[in-house]
Amino acid sequence: MKGIAYNVSALIIEKFLVTIILMTSNIVVIRYLGAEKFGELALFQVYLALVTVVTEFGVRRVYTSQKSVKSEQNIFSEVIFVKSIIAALFFVFFIVLLYSFSIDKKYILLAIVFIVSPWEAYSYHFEANLKNDLLVKLRVTVTLTLALIRIYLCYIKADVILLMLSFVLNYALTNFICVVIARKNKFNYIPLKKKSSRIKIRKYILNRSFFFWVSVLAVQLNMRTDQLMLSALAGTASVGIYAGAYKLVEQLMSIPSILANVLLPHISRNVQSDKEKYLFEVYKISMLAALPICIILLFTAPLLLPLLLGKEFVDSVPIFQILISALPILVIVNVSGLYYSIFKLEKYAVYRNVFGLGLSLILNFVFIKYLGAIGAAISVFISYTLLAYVFEWILPLTRKNAHLKLQALISIFNTKTYQEIFVYAIQKFKK
């Protein structure tokens, strides 16, 4: 239990530190670049995130689910092989795409992700063995260093391509250092000698990982559709105005994902607990945490955003207000993925994510066409609200999850909830 608590605290500390670092760095970068150039950088980050998911191919979930050191050692070399083949195939496709459609040559930097993708298997090794404290130190160190470098690059008025490179290096350096540490600690894996065994393991990896990959890719596309379609329908400057607001909200929105990852092992292993009740508490706490942030930033945005981002981003204020109003819903959508994992409904999570992607495409096309960047924000609000509640009511197996989230939403307007928090705080203070 002590080991789990230590890993949990390590993960939470990492997320908060990284959030603060990235938010500060983003503000400096946005002020330096302005709307047009920041739009270019924001789009590059969108494609970087998608390329990272594409090359990961859902293998992480397969690897970290191994239940013994021996099974991990057996599967490791085949994970490297599978990731290498996938990276090579997508790399060829990427190069053909890059030169066939005369895409900006700055995007050649994304090739680095394909090249170093197999190294990512070493980070899976640390995750599978609950070495999260080590990964915390590594990721925070790399993120902090590159965030400071970005601030320096802004100070010396460097070209945007160097800022793009810094984001790619974050991924590459983290994985490279994992390789170095694993080899230094003499991590030994067992290459399978029989060809039939290797083929069997590779099929196992691909069969299991593909489903996870489709789900995660749908989520990532859903999260990035607004900026991609805004770029196509309204231009790069509009992306910059929108992304200036979105980046700030995104940092706040990313925090609940660590909550989901932290709570999943505890809920799944504690078979005696009332899992539905526990999920209700998770949903309620997540929404309660989001609510004060939402209210404070909603009313301070007209003063806060121009102060942080510069006068050029005054048009980002209404976008930010719409997005921050949706924060409790965004939080609940992210956290509610726990339900699918706990009750072994991953297949339905894929359906939900694909539905969300389709809905996002339709709404973005309609609202961006007539309202531009503000329309993209409205689309996010509506699509996530429908995804959080309406879609899950349609399917009988997920209806309970929608009901739990509805109960959590109602509870934040109930005075009894705040009385319980007050009593709990008094008890903790007396101790």
Helices and strands as residue ranges (DSSP letters): H 2-56, H 59-64, H 69-100, G 105-110, H 111-116, G 117-119, H 120-128, H 132-155, H 160-184, H 195-234, H 236-269, H 275-309, G 311-313, H 316-325, H 327-335, H 337-342, H 346-385, I 386-390, H 391-394, G 396-398, H 399-411, H 415-430
